[in-house]
Amino acid sequence: MSSYMGFVEARVVVEGLGGEVLYSIIGGIYDCVVNPEGWTGVMTRITEAVDAAYTTIALASTGDNRGRFAAHSPWDAEKMRVLQEDYDFDAIPGLRAAVDGDIDTPVATLSLMSEAELQQTPFFQNWAKPQGLREACVTKFVHTKDRIGLLGCTTRTSRGVITAEEQRFLASLSPHLRRASLIGDLLDQVRITANHYRQTLDYFAVPIVLTGADGAIVHANGAADRMFSEQGPILSRKGQLQAQNPVIARALLEAIASAASADDLLGSRGIGLPISARGQPPAVAYVLPLTEGTARASFRPACAAVFVSTTTSSSPPPEAILTTLFDLTPAEARILLRIGSGLSASESALSLGIGENTLKTHLNRIFAKTGTKRQADLVKLVSDIGMPLAAPGS
């Protein structure tokens, strides 16, 4: 029954005050979540809809007896200042009843007292009457353990009392104001946290790039932006993080995808990727997952952090690079380095102190993992990877 009555009341509001107006104002309320500058316009539209003089949104601490205006439609700025500074909840007729009353329930001043009683109050005599104002209607739309939110509309003496239909209209806005304020709180926390993290990341001289699971760049610190503008050692292409070498570019994206899924293999495939092009100083990319928590929430949909080091000491051993790129065993990586440097199979076996049959067994596995067929392909593969790989003993 209550749901039906709510529907009937909504129909009355829509039909009486105009459905398009109501829906437009509700849409404007939610628009203000991402663009708070729009609140003045929304307050103005509410003012016009209920034929008020002005409309306010006031926020107050539950431990305080005063509110501050978060937004209001155009009105005399000095009068608004006096209203906030000189009058507390108990000094404004009807306001205490709204603060202590039920949420989403408009309270009109002249529903609590007669007009004669209202006109005898100091507030009316000193503040409302000189401005040609009559009464207010206040709706509490938020009441949490630490905050109260109030929507107030104040009318001029030239019009009648606030009607039941107008009160229903204001009540219909209250849940949307509440949702918008709570969403806005969450967004403000995220913005503050994200800004804090951005400032922190910008302090690092090391390039840091936060990416989505597909390598899409979500955030790059200042050092990373400079690296992109200098075209390396890693690049931004159509908003995606890329390495200049195709083999390493593929491994980088695989490592990022592993980070996104918290893959246990990340430790062997995502650490120490050589990303410098031929002729460039050594550079290494380290991929780390962004764990579920504040940092990840602040930069959604980022799920991986890529750190780029260009210090020589950070370059991993050549064997580690090859195990990372191709999932080789340490023994297979050592063989690939020998073959890739131009040694024959027998020379490589002798260098490593293993039999030629053992080397051939490893070599077949290397061919399968690297997608090659001949030793000459391995020579070209190692050459294409370039620095920081080096010939054994060099």
N, C-alpha and C positions, 0 to 999 in steps of 0.2 A: 504493500500500500504506500509506504513512504517513497519508494522508487517512482511509483506512478505520480504521486503528488509532486515530486521533484521535477518530473517531466512536464507536468501541467504548468508549474511555475515557470520553468524555462521557456515554454511556449508563450506564456503571457509576456515575459520579458522581451522575447524576440519580436513578438507581434506588436507590442506596445511601443518599444523604443527603437525598433528596426533591427532585424537580424543582421543585416550587412554591417551596421555600425558596431554591434556587439562583437561579431566575429572579427571585424577589422581591428578592434581594440585588443582583443585577446591575442591576435596574431602579432600586434605591435608589442605587447607585453613580452612575448617570447623572443622577439627580435632584439629586445633590450638586453637579453642575457649576453649576447655577443657584441652588442653595441650600446653600452650604457648611456651614451649621449642622446639616445632616443627617448629617454624617460620624460623629458619636458614635453615633447610632442604627445606622448601617450596621456600624460596628465591633462594636457590641453583638450584632447579629444573627449576624455571623461567629463571634464568641466562642461563642455558644450552639450554632451549627451544628456546630462541631468540638469542643465540650466543653472549651473552654480557660478559663483564668483571666482573661485579658484579651487584647486585640488592639490593635496599633498600626500607624499609618502613619508612617514616618520618612523625612525628606528630608535628603540630605547633599550638600555640594559635592564634586565629584570630587577637589578638591585638599585636602579635609579628612579627618580621621580620626574624625569624630564626626557624629552625626546629631541632628536635632531632631524632636520629634514634631509632625506636622501635625495628627494626630487620634488618639484612642485611646478604647477603651471605659472605663467607670468603674473607677478604681483609686486607690490611695492617692496623692494629689498630691505629697506630700513624697518618697515612694519614687521616683516618676517623675522628679522633679527630680534626685535623687541619681543615678539611672540615666543621665540625659543628661549631667550635669556631671562625674561621677567616673569614668565608664567609657568608654573609646574602643573602636573596633572590635576591636582586638587583645586587649582585656581581657575581652571577652564571649565565652565559648566558642562556636565555630561561626559567629560572625557574619562574620569575615573570609572564610570560605569562601563564604558567600552573596554577599558584596559582590564578590568576584573571580570568582564562578561565572557560569553561564549565566543569561540572563534567562528568566523564567517557569518557573524550576526550583526548587521548594521544597527547602530544606536543613534537615533535622532534626538537632538537636545529637547525639542518641544514635545517629545513623547515621554520625557521624564519630569518636566515641570511646565507650568503655565507660562505664557508669554510675559505676563506681568511679573512673575517671579524672576524670569530670565533678565528682564530689563532692569531689575533692581540690583543686579550683581555688579561688583566693581569691574569685572572683566568686560561686561557689555558696555558699561558706561564709559570706561577709559579706552577701550580698544576697538570693540566691534561697532558700536554706534557711530563714532566719528568717521568710519569708513563705509557706512551705509550697509552693514552686514546684519543678517538676521539670525540664522542658526546653522549648526553643523550636523553632519551625519558621519559617524566614525565607525569603520569596520576593522576589527582585528583579524589580520590574515596570517600572522605568524606568532606563535607563542612557544618558545623552546625554553630550556633551562637557563639560558643566558641572554635571550633576546625577545623583544616584542616588536612586531611590525604593524603599523596602523595606516589605513587609507582614510583620508578625511576630505569631505567636500563641504564647503561653506557657501551659503546662499546670500543673496542680496535682499534688502527689505522690500524691494519692488515686486517680489514674487511670493506665492503662497508657501505653505509649509511643505516640507519634503514628503512626498507621497509614498505609499506602500509599494507602488510599481517601481519608483526610483530606488527604493531600498532593495528590492529584489534584484534590480539590475546591478547594484553595487555588490550584493552578495554573490552574484554569479561571477564576478570578476575575482573575488577573494581567493578561491583555490588556485587560480592561474597565477596570481601574484605570489602566492606561497611557493608554488613549484618553481616559478622563475627565480625567486630569491634564493631557494635552496640550490638550484642548478648553478646560479651565479656564484654562490659561495664556493661550490666545488671548483668551478672554473677559475675563480680568483686564487684558490689555493694552488691549483695546477699552474696558473700563470706565474705566481710568485715563486713556486718551487722551480719551474722550468727556467725562469729568468736567473734564479740563483745558480742553477746548474750551468746555464750558458756562460754566465760570468766566470764561474769556476773553470770551465773548460778553456775559456779564452786566455786564462793565465798560463796555460801550458804552452811551451815553445814547440812541443812535439805535435805534429798534425794528428788530430783525432776526428774520426768520422763515425757518426751513428747511422746505421742503416736498417732497413727492413729486411725481411727474410730473403727477398729477391735481389738485394744489393741496392735498392732505391735509397738515395741519400735523404735522411730525415733532418740531420743537423751536422754541420761541419764547423769546427772552431776556426779562429782567425788564421792559425798556422796552416790548416788544411785548405782554407780558401786561397791563401797565397800559393800553396802547392798546386792547386787547380789552375790558377792564373798563369803559373809558370810551366804548365803542361807536363807535370811529372814530379815525382816518379809514379804516382797514381793519378788517374784522371776522373773527371766527371763528364760522362757522355749521356746526354738526354736524361739527366737526373740520376744516373746509375753509376756506382763506383766501378771503375775499370782499371786493370793493369795493362801496360803497353804490350807485354808479351802474351800471345794468345793462350799458351799453355798455363801460364801463371794466372791469367785472367780467369780461366775456367776453375782452377784450384781455389782461387780467392772466393769466387761465388759459392763454390761447394762448401768452403769453410764457414762462410756467413750463414748458409742454409743450415749447416750443422749446429751453429750457435743458436739459431732461432728455435730449433727443436731440442736443444740441450742434449745433443748427440754425444755419446761417450767417446766417439772417434775424434771429436774436435781436438783433443789433446795431441793427437798424432798428425792431423791433417790441417790444423788451423794455426799452428804456431811456427813462426820463422819462414814465411813465404818471401822469397827474394823477388822484389818488384822493380829493381832498377833495370833500365834498358841498357843496351850495349853502349859503352863509352861513358856512362853515368857513374857517379860514386855509388858504392853499395847502399842499398836501402832494403829494409825488411818490414813486412806488414805482420802485425800480431792481431789475431782475431779473438775477441773474448765475448761471451754471452752477456747480455744485460739481464740480470736476474729479475724475477717478478718482484717489484718493489717500487719505491718512490721514483728512482731515476727512470726506470722503464715506463712507469705510468706518466711521467712528465713529458716523455718524448715519443709517445705512441705515434705510429706503429713500430718505432725502433726496437730491435731485439738483439742487435750485435754492435759492438764497439770495435773499430779498426784503428789501431795505433801504428803510426809509421815512424820507424827509427832510421836515421841516416848516419849513425855513428858506426865506425868500422868495427868496434868491439861487439856490436850487437849482432853482427852477421853470424848465422849459425854455421856449423861445419858443413862442408859439401855433402857428406853422407846424409845428414839430417834434412837437408833441402830436398834431396831425391826421395827419401822415404816419405816426406810430406807430400810431394807432388804426385807420386805414383804408387803409394802404398807398398813400397819395396821393403824387404827386410834389410837390416844393416849389411849382411853379406852381399845381397843383390846390389845394393847401392855402391858398395866398394867395387864390384865387378863392372857396373855401368860406368863408373868414373874411369877405370882403366881402359875399357873398350872405347869409351867416348873420347879419350885422349889420343886414340890412334894405335894403341897396342893391339897386337894380335891375341887370339885366344890363348895360345901357348905362352906368350909373354905375360899375359895377365895372370894365368894360373901360377906361373913361376913367381911372379911378384907377390902374389897373395899366399903362396905356400900351399896350394891345393892341387888336386889332380885335375887333368883336362876333362875327364868325364863329369866330375863334380861341377866344374865350371860350365860345361854344356847344359847340364840340368838347370842350373841357376839361369843361364842365358835364355833358355826356352821360356822360363817364367817371366823374365824381364821383357822379352818380346811381347808376351801376352798382356802384361800390365801397361806397357807403354804404347801398345798398338803399332809396333814396328815388326819387320820381318828379317832384316839383315843387320849385320854389324855396321855397315855404312850408314844405315838409318839412325843407329845409336850415336854415331859420331856427329851427325847433323843435329840430332836432338840436343845433345850436350852443348854444341856450338850455339844453337838457337837460344838456349836458356842463358848462356853467357855468364857474366859475373853475378853473384860472387862465387860461382864454381871455378875451381882451378885445377890444373893438371896435378896429379900426385907428385909430391916432392917439390913442387914449385914454390 
